Amino acid sequence: MKKTVFLFIVLMQLVFVGCTEKNKEPKAESVKTVEEPLTYLPFKTVSLEDMSAFKEPSSNWQIVGDAYVDRSQKTTLTSTPGTGVLVSNPAPKSRGNLFTNFEHGDIELEIDVMMPLESNSGIYFQGRYEVQLFDSWGVKDVAFSDMGGIYQRWDDTKEEKGYEGHAPKINAAKSPGLWQHLKILFHAPRFNEAGEKIKNAEFKEVWLNGQLIHENVEVTGYTRGTKLHEEVPSGPLMIQGDHGPVALKNIKYKLYGSDRVTLANVEMIEYDGGVETLPSFDTITPLRTVKTDSISAQMATGKRASKILVYTGNLEIPTAGDYTFDMEFLSAAGILIVNKDTIVNYELEKPSRFATVSLQKGQVPFKLIYNKISRYYIGLGLYVEGPNMEKHSLTAKQSYMPRIRNPKNDIFVEVEDEVIAQRSYFMHNGVKRTHVVSVGTLENVNYAFDLESGSLLKAWDGVLLDATPMWYVRGMDQLGVPNDFNISFNGGPEFAFLENEKAVWPDTIPAQVVQKQIGYKFDTSGMPSFTFKMNKTTIENKIVPVEGVRGLNRQITITGSEPIWFKIADGDEIKKLPDGSYLIKNENYFIDFSDKNGTTPVIRNVNGRDELVVELSAGNQSVTYNIIW
């Protein structure tokens, strides 16, 4: 999965021959000073204050404040007044598709969508090539017609009339009623001067809920469902409104042209390396100096040798504007200087990667230092994005090639005919947990429970664990790795003795509270329950799959002599829905709370963050609820 990393740029004093003033730190006047350096240039946002961003919308389309889906009602979407959300509720006499005012060729689009139960819609790039929007929650074998699929083409003259549909690599669709995020990079078809198509349209990347579901998929022509049958260099986005209800928000895009930054007059000087701190270059002897038309880590000579490569030359800037640079290294460090300004300084301990700088059209001098510290790894990547310019590499294709695992060596823990409880180390929010049990069920719905904190960490479906890091490279990490498509919970203390309902929830177990693991036991079906004590209060957790849907049912039993609070969930916002369930935003899942003893949770806001909590009185108490995603 791709991850966007926000890192602070650290300007470091640099000593080498070639700076304007020897032994002085280069200035950085043109670098944009922001709290978190941009990792990409800004998107344009489609305003959803009114319908003015769209062409002649039919009455099934409206701007509203929020949308709600009753998960028990098919193709049903309700809304509340306001702005910021676009909805379509087709009716027999109002089922129009929606077209944007802007047209596009190459485009990067991000959008959030909400699908009602069994509903169907689609996004058509240039009004012709469809990415399917569909309620595919729980579908085992996904097809082109499922959420995120690239829809099929159609030919009445063929025996197999439907052809060329592309199913997603995995089913990353969430439950009806949850917002789902799509990120799509689309390349338009290309035409010569005579108007003849010389290159097909292509979905370069399609991401659904953080999962890459398509990559480099060509589409030889318009897909089924469009009425625009002539392929063209540009066209509007179309959102399907003639099938089922759909809600959309946070629509943003970037339009890309064909301009690219290129290199000119590049020279490379190679030195012996192996040190983390760069030497003064006037005190060491170059091994060689060569003219080159590219930048590549592969230019380091010698087998398993540590080297320093210093590149100088010019960047050909096609248009004036802001440019974002991104550097990647494998067991190496480096510095990028543009227009005599140090804009990126990547150190092993402080790996700053990104910088945005304003540049004028024409040739701009640059210097790049690649410090290959490790003998065993080769890897240098330099990428740039500019005005109406897709992010592209300035380094050779073979320069940055992270080690790819051989699938033959992969070790997965998979559930076959019995429940599995696997102990391992487990990463959660960047912290390695050392007392974790990951439980895989016969329904292939899994979770990780931390015995030390007594808290639920993650939930996911599919393969239980990738255990490869527990065995290879001497098993140094000892990690069990869950499916990338998962939801994460707070992972901190879930139970606390609070003075009142406004007290701040502790981040760790307070010193005056003694928490002790009792252990875990298995029932006749193989499902474990986890028990621990806080002072004199005994807490038992049992977590089982929800029948028929992707979800977990959590059953908590408490025996104690004093009241205790339980934090069910926290998030940027928690909203109680009309059906009585709770929507937990940022991780984006439902809590379907049902307590047979009549205990009702409350939503509270502490330090700007919502928490769903319930107070349990002394004695024997139980809490039962479902987690749905």
N, C-alpha and C positions, 0 to 999 in steps of 0.2 A: 504494500500500500504505500502511496505517496504521502509524506508528511510535510507540512509547512512549518519551518523552524524560525522562531523569532529570537534573534541573538543581538546583544549589544556590540557595536563596532568599537574596538579598542585600538587607538592610535599608538603605535609603538615607535620609539626612537630607532632609526635604521642607520647602520654604518656601512657604506659601500661606495666604490667609485662609480660615478655616473649620476649621482644626485647633483642638483645645481650647486648646493653648498655642501662640501664634504663634511661628514661628521655632524650634520645638523638634521633635526627631525623635519621632514617635509610638512608644509602647511596643508591644510584641508579646508580652504575657504569655500569651495564650491560644493562640499558634501552637505546634504540636507541633514540638519541636526533634529532628530526626532527621538522620543523616548524608546521606541522600538523600531529599528530600521525596517524599511519596507522590504518584504520578500518578493513583492511583485508590484507592478504599477496598478493604479486604481481602476476599477471597473466603472462603466456608466450604469446608472440605475434607472430602471423603468418606473416612472412615478405611478403609484397606485392611489393618488389622492382623488383622481377621477378617471374617466375613460378616454381622456384626450390622447393617450399614447397609442390608441388603436383606431383602425379604420372602420367606420360605420358599424359599431357593434350592435348585434341583435339583442333583444330584451332578455335572453337567457343569461347574459353576462351582466354582472354587477360588481361594484366596489363596496366592500363591507369592512367591519372592524375585526371580526374573528369568525372562524368556522368551527362547527361541531358535527361529529359523526356519531350516531347511535350504532354501536357495533352489533346490535341485534336486528337492525333494520336494513334491508338491502337497498342499495342505490339511494340512500337518504342523506341529505346534507342540509343543515340549518345554519343560520348565521345571525350575527348581531350587528346593529348599525355602527357605522364608523368608516375609517379608511385604512388602507394598508394591505388588504387581502382582496384578491380577485377570485370570484366564484362563477361557476356556470351551473345552472339548474335547468336542463333541457325540458321543454314542454312540447306537446304535439305540434303546436303552431309556431314554436320558437326554438329552433335547434341549430342556430348559426355557428359556424366556425369563426374564430377571432384572428385577425391579422394585425401585426405591428405596423406602425407608420414607418419605422426604419427598415431598410433592406440590408442584407449582409451577403458577403462572400465567405471568406474564412472568418470564423467566430468562435469565441470561448464563452459559453453560457453557464451561469449558475442559477439555480431556481429551487425553491422549496415547494413541494406538492403534497396535498392530502387527498387520499382516496377513500370514498365510502365503501362499505361492504359490497363486493362484486361489481364495482363500477369500472368504467372503461373510458379512456381518453387518449390523447397523444400530442406530442410536440413535433411539428413538421418543420425541418430546417429548409429554408428557401421556399417554404410552403409545399415541399415535395418529398422529403425524406424523413420518415417517421421514427421517432423513439417512442415506444409504447409506454403509456401510463395505464396501469391495471392493478386491481387488488389481487396480488399474488401471494398473500400471506399464507405460509404453510405449504405451498406447492413443492412437491418433492422433485419432480423432473421438469425444470423450466423450459419453455419454448420461446420462439420469437414473439409470441403474443403475450408474454408475461412482462411484468414491470421491468423497464429498462431494455427490453428486447428491441432489436432493429427489425422493423416490420417487413414482411415478405412483399415481393413483387407479384404481379398477377398477369396472366396471359390466357385469354379465353381460347386461343387456338391450340394450346398445349394440352396434352393428356393430364399432366400434373399442372394444374392451372396456377397454383401458388408455388413460388420458388424464391430462392435466395434470402429467406428469412434467417436471422442470426439470433440465437438464444443467448442470454447472459451467461457468463462463465459460472456464476453462482447465483443463488436466490438471496439477494440482500434486501428484499422488500420487508418493510415493517407492517405492523398491524394497521387495519383500517382505523382512521381517526388520528394517526400519528403523522406529524410532518416528516417528510422524507426529502433528502437533499440530493439533487442531481448536479453533476458537473460534467460538461460535454465540450470537447474540442472537435470542431467540425471543419473540414477542408472542402471548399466548393469545387465543382468540376472545373477543368481548365479548357479553354478554347483557343484555337489559332486565329490569325487575322481574317481567315475566310469564314469564321464562325463554326468551324468543325470541332467537335469535342476531341481533345487529345489526352485527357486524363479524367478518370471517374471521380465522383464525389467520394469522400472518405470520412468515416468517423474515426479520428485519430485516437481519441480516448473517450470512454464513457465511464463515469464513476457514479455509483449509487450508494448513498449512506457510507461513504468512505471506502468502498470496495471497487476496484477496477474490474468492470464487467465486460468491457469490449476494448480492443486495441487494434488499430490499423485495419479496420473493416471497410473494404470498398463496397460501394453501392453502384451497380452498373446503370441504374436508371431510377426514375421516380417509384416510390413504394405505393402499395395499394391504399386507396382511401382518398388520395388527392385528386383534385380536378385540374391541376396544373400539370399538363403532360409534356410540356416542352422544357428541356433543361436549359438553364441560363446561368450567366456568371454571378448574378445576385438576385435575391428575392426576399420577401418578408418572412419572419417567423409566423407560423400558424399554430394555434392551439385548438384542438378538436373540441367542438361543442355539440355535436350531433349524436353522441352516444350517451354516456352517463355523466352524473355530476362530478365536479372536480373543484378543488380550491388550490390557489397558487399565491405565493408571496416571495418577497426578497428576490425579485427578478433583476439580474445584472448581467452585463455582457461587455466584451471587448471585441472590436472589429480589427482584423489583421489584414495588412497588405503584403506585398512581396518584398519590401525592403529588408535588407539584412546588414548588420555591421560586418565588415570584412577586415582582413589584415593586409598590411603593406610594409615593405622594407624591413622585414623581421630578421634579426640576428640573434643567435643563441651562443652563450659562453658557458662551458661546462667546467665545474670544479669538483675536486674531491670533497665529500661531505661526511655525514655521520654524526654531526653535532646538532643539538637542538637550538643553540644560540648562534645566529649567523655571525661569521667572522667579518673582520674588516677586509674587503676584497683586494685592497692594495697591498695586503701582506701575504697573499697566497697566489700561486701561479695557475693560470688557466690551463686546463688539459687540452682544450680545443675551442676554436671559434668557427662557426659555420653560418652561412646564409640559409634561410629556410622559408618556406611558404606556409608553415603550419606550426602549431604548438602541441607538443605531445610529451607525456611522461616517458614514452617508449624511447625517446632520444637519449636517455641515460645509458651510457655504455658500460659494459662489463656485466658478468653474471652475478646477481645478488650483491651488487655494489651500492654503497651509499653515495649519492651525488647531490650537487647543487646545480640547477640549471637556471640561468639568468637570460630572459628574453627581453629584447628591446625592439621597438618598431613603432608603427602608427596604426591606429584604428581609423578606418574609413567610416565616418558618421554620415548617413544619408540625409538626415534631417535634424534640425535643432530641437532640443527638448530634454526631458528627463530620461535617464537610462539606469536600469537596475542591474547590477552585476552580482553574480552568485558563484562562489568558488567551492569546490569539493576536493577533498584529499583522502588518500588511504595511508594511514600511519606516516603522515608527512605534515609539513607546515608551509606557509607561503605568504607572499606579500604582493598586492597589486597596486601599482601607482599609475594614475591616469592624469595627464596634464600636470605632472610634477606633484600631484597630491596623493598621499597614501590614503586609499579609500577602503581597502580590505587588508586586514592583518590576521591571518589564520595561524593560531598557535595550538599545540596539542592540548594544553590545559585550558585555553580560552578560545575555543574554535568559532570566532566571528566569521560569518560567511557572506553577509549581504551588505550592499551599499547602493544608494541611489544618488546620482550626480547629474547636474545639468551640463550638457555639452552642446557646442555649436556645430553646424554642418561643416564637413571637411575633414582633413587629417588631424588627428589628435595623438600626441605621443603617449606611449605607455611603457611600463617596465613591469615584468612579472618574474618573481623569484619562486622557484619550486625547490623546496628543501626536502629531498628524499632521505629521510632519517633512517627508515627501516630498510634493511637489506632484502626483505622478503616480500614487500608489497610495492606495487607500482600503481599510481593513480593520481591524476590531476584533471580536474574538470573546471572549465571557465565558461559561464553562460551569461547571456545578456538579453534583456528585453527593453524595447524602446517604443516611441510613439507609433501606434498602429502597427506594431512589430511583435510577432510571436517570439517567445523566449527560444533562443537557439544557442548552439554550442560554438565557441570560438576555438575549441581544442579539437584535435583529430579524433576520429571515431574510436580508435583503440586506446586513447589516452586515459580514460577513466572507465575501468571495467571491474566493478566490485566482484569479489569471488562469489560464484553461483554454486549453490549446493548441488551435488549430483543426486537426483531423485532416487537413485538406487541405494543411497546411503541413508535416506530418510527413515526415521522410526516414529510411527504414530501409535498412540494408544486409542484403540477404537472399540466401541461396545458392539458385541455380537449377540450373545444369548444370555448375558447376565450383567447385573449392575457392577460397575467398576468404581472403586475409591482409591485414587492414586495420590500418594504423598510426594511432594516435591517442593523445591523453592519456586517462587512465583512472583513476577513483577507486577506491582500495582502502583500506579501514579508515580513511576520512577523509583520506587523503593522495593528492594528485594525482601519479600516475606519468606520466612524460613520454616513456618509451621502450617503449611497449607495442604488441605485435602481437596482435590478436584474430583467431583462425582459425575460419572456418566451414566445416563439412564437408558432403558430400553427404548424410550421414545426419542432418543438422541437429543434431549434437552439437558444441558450440563450447567454446573455451577462450581465456583471455588469458594471454600470457607476457610477463614483464618482461625486456627485453634488458639493462637496466642491472644488475639484481640477479641475473639468470640464474635466475629462479624462476617457478613457475606461480602465478597469482593467483586465477583463478576458472574454474568450468566451469558450463555451462548448455546448455539445448536450445532449439529454436525459432529465432526471428529472431536473426541474428548481432548486430546493433547498432542502437540508436536513434542516428542520427547528427544529429538535429535540433540539439542544442547545438553542433555543429561549424559550423553554417551561420547560424542565426538569431541575433538580438540581436548582430549583428556577429561572431558566432562567438567570443565572448569566452572561453567555457569550453573550447572545442576538445575536448569530451569525447565519446568513444564510450561509450554506456550499454548494458550487457547486459540481458537479460531479468531481471526482479525475482526470478524463481524460479531461484536459483543456489546453488552452494556455494562457499565462500571458503576459500582456503588461507592459510598464514601470511604468505607474501609476502616474508619475510626471506631471508637467505642459506641456501641448501639444502645447501651443501657447506662443510666446515670441516676444517682441520688441527687435531685435538684431541690434547692430551697423553695422555689416557686416556679411557675410556668414561664417566667421571663428570664430566668437565670441562663447564662451562657453555657452552651454544651461544651464539655471538656474535650480537648483534642487528644488527650491521653488519659489513662486510668489515674485518678488522683492518688496521692501518697496515702491518704487515710482509708482508701478502699483496697481490700485484699481480694484479688481475682485469682482463681485457681481452676485449672483444667481438671475436669473429672474424666473426660475421655469420650469415646463414641461407641455405639453399639448398633447392630444391624437387625432389622426385622426379618420376617420369613421371606420377604421378596428381595432382600439384599439391600434395601435402602437404609442409610445410616441416620442416626440422630446424634447430635452433639450436645454435651452437657458441661456447664461450668458454674462456678459459684462466685458471687460478688458479696463479700462479707458473709452474711447468713442466708442470702437469697440464692436459690438454685434455679438456673435457667436452662431449659432444654429446647433445642432447635431441631425441627425436622422439616426437610424441604423435598417436595415431590413434584413431578410434572403435572400440569393442568391437562386434563383429558381433552383431546381433540384440537388443542390450539398450542401455539408456541408460547409457553408461559410456565411459571413455577408457582406452586402453592406452598406458602411458608406457614408452619404451625409452631407456635411458641407457647410453652407451658412454664409458668413461674410459680414457685413456692417460696414464700418469705414472710418475715415478721414486720417488714416496713414497706411503705410505698416506694415504687421505683418507676422511672420514666423510660420509655422505649422510643427511640427515633427510628421511624419507619423509612424515611427518605429525606433527602435534602436536594435543593436545586436553586437555580437562579430565580425560578418562579414555580409555584405549585398552585394548581387551579382545581377546584372541585367542579366536576362536570354534572350536567343534568341527570345522568344515570347513576350518580352517587359515587363514581370512581374518581380518582385523582390523576391529573396529568402532571408528570414530573418533567420539567423542561431542563434543557441542556443535555442530559443523557437521553431524554425523550422516550419515556415509557409510561405505562399506566400502573397505578396501584388500585386494584379492585378489592376494597376493604370490606370484609364481612366478619363480624365478631358475634358469636352466638350469645355471649354474655351481655351484649348491648353496649360494649365499650366503644366510644366514638373518638376518633383522632381529631386533632385541631391543627390548623396551619398557623404557624407563628413566623415572624420575621426577626432574625437576630443578626446584627451587623451586616444588614443588606442582603441576607440570604434567607430564603424560605426553608422551613423545616416542617415535616409532618410528624407530629409526636402524639403520644398517648400516655396518660398516667395510669398505672396499674396499682391498685390498692393492695394492702397486705393480705396474705392468705394465698389460696390457690386461684390463679388467674390464667386465662388463655387468650391468645390473639391468633387470628387466622386471616390471611389475605393472599391475593394472587398478584404476581408480577407479570405483566403482559408487555411484549415488545414486538 
